[in-house]
């Protein structure tokens, strides 16, 4: 977990110490946020204007029905991007797409 503080009080970096944080409590109040934590055997508190807690999840996107591209579609897009990279390729691609709309 990563915790981002914005406008933390003076000396907040020293309050966290050098050891790992064992326990962390976050209390969101109306005008500030209070973090209370345990480093080693010492309890400390820090006030900040706002706190963002980022807890990455390894399998977050596994259950989502994301679109997948098959081999034919992949080959098509490789050709399109290869065509765009050659000099005048963008104009040729525009010409091809305009002629396809008329049919």
Beta strands, then each sheet from edge to edge (+ up, - down):
strand 1: 2-8
strand 2: 21-28
strand 3: 33-39
strand 4: 42-54
sheet 1: 1+ 4- 3+ 2-
end
